[in-house]
Amino acid sequence: MRGLFSPVWLGSFGIDRATQQNTSAISSTFIIGNSATQFMKLSTQGIAVVLTALSYMMTGRSRTSLVNTSATSTMKSTNALGTFATLRFAGDALDPDEISDTLKEKPTRGYRKGEPYRPGPRSPELIGKTGLWYFSTNRIIPSTDLKDHLDALIRLIAPFGDQGRRLRELHEIMDKKNLQAHVTLFWRGASEAQKPYISSVETDVFRRLPADIEADFDVESGSP
């Protein structure tokens, strides 16, 4: 436990130095059994970090158990041919730079309403009928495990350690500018492959945005 909540470990999640020190002190109270009075003197921010970290670890264990115990509850398949995930914000008042600044990520494609854009390198130039910020994990995440692609999107909108700030900022922007958010999960498998199963736990963060979620799963033709 002492090493687990050390400043170095906490710093790996982007937690500031003051909170690192306070959180390490809190973890020490669990280890050496300090009095309740000493514990209550520690800041609520540090306590929140400890609880968030514990929740994160338990969630990770739950996901691992889900994958290991049931073939019908996994997003990974040895017969997967390809997979990726996309996150899309759209609306007439959308400013792609505002979304990029909030997410700390450049889009795969982004434009304002009325701006010219090209949907592909060989495509003719089109005019945006509405504003768009679009990000795809295709060619960015090399894994054929759908969970890796889903986790990449989760880290974009709800990075660990920010205590939900980014999610709230996105919600405020969407509400103010009447934007819509959409998540699409793509998966293709061999004819004998079983389609992935996605639990509500994995997609809860997107629903809190809120974002529509679409699963586009298919196998090669000729399968039953």
N, C-alpha and C positions, 0 to 999 in steps of 0.2 A: 504493500500500500504506500509506503514512504516513497519508493522510487516512482510509483505510478503517478502520483500527484506532485512530482517534483517540478520546479520552475522550467526545466528543460523540456519535460513532457508536455506541460501546459502550453509552453511557448510554441510548440509545433502546430498548435491549432490557432495561432494568431492572437492569443490572450495577452493583454498588456502586462508589464512587469509588476505593477502594484497588485493587480489581481492574482498574479502567479504567486507572489509572496504570501498574500493573505490566504489563498486556497491551500498552499502547502502547510500553513499553520493550522488550518482547519483539519486537514487530513491527519496531522499529528495528534490532535485531540482524540481522534478515533483510535489511534495506535496506542498511545500511552495512557489513555483513560483520564484525561484532564477533567476537572469539575464542570458541571453544567454552567456555572457562573462564568468561567473562562470562555467556554464555547459561545455563550450568548453575546460576549463582547466583540466577537469577530463579525466582520461586515456581512450583510445579507448578500452582497454581490458575490463574495467568495463562496458562500454556502450554495448559491445558485449554480456556480460553475461546477462545484463538486457533484451536485445532484444531476446537472446536465451530463457530466462526464459518465456518471454511473448509469444514467438512462441510455446514453449512447452505447456503452459496453453491453448492456442487457439487450438492447435492440439488435446489436451485431450478433450476439449469441443466439437470439431468437431466429434471425435470418439464417445463420449457419445451420441450426437445427432443422429449419424448414427445408433447406436444400438437401440435407443428409438423410432425412427420415422418410421422405415421400417423393416418388418420381413424378407425381402429379402436381407437386407444389414447388417445382423448380423452374427458374427462368433460363437454365443452362441445358444445352443438349449437345451431345457429342456428334449428332447428325445435323447440326445447324450449318447452313450454307452461308448465311450472312444475316446481320442484324444491325440496326441503328435506331436512334431516337431523335426526335426533333421537338423544339420549343418555338412557338410562334406567338408574337404579340401583333395585333392588328387594330387599326382604327383611323378615322379621318384626321384626328388631331395628333397622331403618334409622331414623336420625334425620335428617330433611331439613336441619336447621340445620347439622349436622356436615358434610354434603356441600357445602352452600352456602359454609360458612366455608373449606373446603379448596379449592374451585374459584373462590372469589371471584366467585360469580355466583348470582343468584336463579333458582329453577326456573320453568318455565312452569307447572308444577303440582307440589305436594309435600305429603305428609301421612304421619303415622305410622299404624301398624296400629291399627285401632279408631277412628280419627278420622273425622269427617264431612267430605265434600268434594263438590264439584259438577263433573262432567266437562265441563260447558258452561254458559254463562250462563242457558240456559233449561231445563237438565236438573234433574231432582229430586235432592235430597241423598242421597248414598250413604255407606256406611261402608266405610272402607278394609279390605280383607281382608288386606292386607300393606302394609308401608311402601313409599313411592315417592318418588323424586326424578326428575323428568322435565323435559328441556329440549329445545325445538324451535327450529330456525332459521327456521321459517315466520313470515313477517311481520317478521323481524328482519334477515335478509340479503336484500336486494332482487334479487340476481343470479339469473339462470336457469342459471348455470354451476355444476354440481354440485360442482366443486372448491372454490369459495368457501364452500359450506356445510360441506363436509368439513373444510376448513382451520379453520373456526370451532370445530368440535368438538375438533380437534387442539390448538388454542391453549388450550382449556379444561383439558385433562388433561395437556398437556405444553408449557407456554409456553417459548419460546426463552429460554435464558439461566439457567434454574433448575437445570440439570444433572440433570434427572430426579427432583428432590425431590418434586414434586407427584404424579407417577406412583407413586412409592414410598409416599407417604402414603395415596393412594387404595387401593393394593394391600393395605396393612396394615389399613385400615378394612374392606375387603371380606373379608379373611381372618378378622379378629377377630369380625365380626358376621355372617359367612356371607351376604354380599350377592352378588347377580348383577348384571352390567352388560350392556346391550344397546345396539347401534347399529343404526339403520335409515336407509337412504338411499332417498328417494322421488324418482322422476323420471317426468314425463309428457311425451310428445312428439307432434307432428303425425304423420299417417299415414305420411309419407315419411321421417320422422326415423329415424336409426340410434341404437339404445340405447347408452348410455355403457358404456365399459369401465373397470374399476377394477383397477389392479395391486395386487399384494401389498405393494409398497413404500408405497403410499398408506395402507394399512390396518394396517401393522405395529404402530404405536403402540397401536392398540386391542387387538390380540391380546396385547400385553405387559401389559395391564391386569389380567386378561384380560376381553374383552368379546365376546359373540356379535355377528356382523355379518350383517344381512339387507339384500338389495337388492330393492326393490320398483319395477321399471321396467316401463312400459307405454306403448303408443302408441294413438292414436285407433282406434276400430273401423273396419273396412274396409280396413286395411292387410294386405298378404300375410303 
